[in-house]
Amino acid sequence: MSTPTAVATPSEAKKKKSGRKKKMNQYTAKTADPHTLYQEAVQCPEAEVKFLNRIFKKKFGRKPDSMREDFCGTSLLCCEWVKNNKKASAIGVDLDPKVLQWGVENNLATLKERERARIELIESNVMTAETEPVDMLVAFNFSYFLFQKRAEMLEYYRSVYRHLKEASENVNLSCPLLPDVNMLHVPLGLVLSKHDTHH
């Protein structure tokens, strides 16, 4: 699923945004949109982008330009990523076409055309999705908890490693299946060399 073209114009998006506060006060269990509620309750893309920029710059001495978000859902983080940096590009990967389309209609539609052009959305399994190498690959909000076995988690780590520009990049995951990886910023190459018996 490449960058969609059937999106609202910037003027239409502004009209939607202007009525947001009023709609928020009218939410009920019957009328509320679950995707909107999730974004309001769980996500803070501004803080997430600031965090990602900070840890990357600390390690590599520069701001990251390219980012891939696995389990991207409504692509809210991808949108904030390209808004924050005029050179930035984002790839969002998710299995659910309906959620991706919701993101197109409600999040990408609020962006300027040149910002939308720097986002690519892919409907795919994160384990098999093939994309260009990026500066950072992230998975937020415990989405990776669906991997219930060590072998699955390690296979996902291998996929992450293959799609990073820097072989020494740190993985932004907390992994309960690998106790010694239960922290942020663990060198991914070290994790694989210690746990991976296939290589």
N, C-alpha and C positions, 0 to 999 in steps of 0.2 A: 504494500500500500504506500505509494509515493505521496509526496506533498499534494494534498487535495486542492482542487480549484473551486469547488462548489462551496464557497464560504461567503459570509456576509461582508459587505463593504465596511471600511473603517467608520463611516458615518452611521451606518446601521448598528455597528458594535457600540458606539458611544451612546446611542439611544438606549440600548439594552443596559449598559453600565449605569446610566443615570437613574434608572428605575430599580437598581439592585437593592438599595436600602429599604425602599418601600416594600418590595417583595419579601425581604428577609423578615419583616414584621408580620407578614401574612402566612408564614409557613405553618402548616399543620401536618399531622401524620398522613392525611389523605392527599394533600396537594404538593408536599415537598418533593423535590428532585433528589434522589439518593446521592447522585454524583456531586451535586452542589453542596449537600450537607457534609459529605466526606471531605471535600476540599476545605470547607470552612472549619471543620472540627479537627482535622488531622494534619493538613498540609500548611506549610509556610514557605513557599518557594523563594521568597526574598532572603530569608535566613539561610536556607539550604544552599543557594548560589554563593552567598557570602562565605559560608563555611567551606565549600568546595574550592573556591578561589584561594582562600587563606591556606589550607593545608597543601594545595598543589604548589603555590608560590613558595612556601616554606621549604619544600623539598627540591624544587627545580629552579627556583629563582625567577619565575615568570608566571603570568596568568595563563591558564589553560584556554584554548580556543575551541576545541572539539569535545563533545560529550555525548555518550550514549547512555540512555536510561532504560534499563530492563524493567519489565512490568510497569511500563510508563502510564498505563491507564488513560486518564483524560489529557495527558501531555502538558499538564500545568507547569511542571518544572522545565520542560523543554522550551516553553514559551518564555518563561522568565530568563532562561539561560541566554537566548538570543537577544532579548531586550537589554540585558545587562552589558553586552559587549558587541560592538558593531562588526567585529570580525568573527564572532562565535557562530558555530553551527551545532545542531543537535540532531540526534537520531533517537527515536522512541520505538521500542519494541514491545509488543503486547499480543496476546492470543485472541483477545476479544474484539471483534470488528465493531460491535455496537458501542463499546466504551470509546474506542478510537474515534468513531464517527461523532460521538457526543463531544469529544474534545475538539474536533475540527469545527463543529458548529458553535461551540460555546467559548472556546479558549483561543484557537488559532484565528477565529473570526475577529478577535479584538486587536490583532496585531497589524502592523503596517505590512504592505505587500512585500517589501524588501526583507522584513523579518520572517514572514511566513516562508519565503523562498529558501531560508537557511535551516528549515526543519524538514526532516524526512521521517515519516511514520511507516513502520513495517509491521504487518500482521503476521506474526510468526512465533514459534516457540523460542524462548531465549537460549535454549541449549543448542539449537541448530541454526539460528539466524546468522547469516554471513554479512558482515558490514565492513566498511573501511576502518582501519585502526584509528583509535581516538586517543586524546590526551587522558580522558577520565571515563571510566565505566562505572555506573552507580546503580544500586538497587535499594530503595528506601522502604520504610514502614514495614519491615519484617516480611516483605513479599517472598523472600527466598526461604521462608520457613516451610514452604510446601515441599522442600526437599527433606524427606524424612530419614534418609539413609546416608551414611558416610560416603558411599560410592557415588551417590547422586550429587552430593555437595562438592566433592572433589572434581567430578566431571564438569560441574558448573564453573568451578575455579579455573579449570583448563580452558574453557570457552572464554572466560574473562581475560585470561592471560594472552590468548591468541589475538585478541582484538584491541590490545593496548599498544600505543606507539612506543612507550618506554618499557623495556623488559623488566626494569626494576620498580615499576609503579606499585604503589600500595593499594590494597583492596579495601574499599570502604564497607566492610561487612563485619558483623559480629556473628560468629558461627558456634551454636551450641553443640553441634555434632563433632567438632574438633576443639576440645577444651583449651588447648594452648593458642587457639586463634580467637578466643572470646574477648577481643578488644579491637579498637580501631587502629588503622594504619599498620597492619602486619604486612611485611614484604611478601608478595604473592609467590615470587620465585622460591623463597625459603619454605613456604608452606608446601608447595608441590614437591620440592626436592626431599622433604622430610616424610611426606605421607604418600606420595604417588609411587606405587610399585610398578607402574607400567612404563616409566621412563627412567 
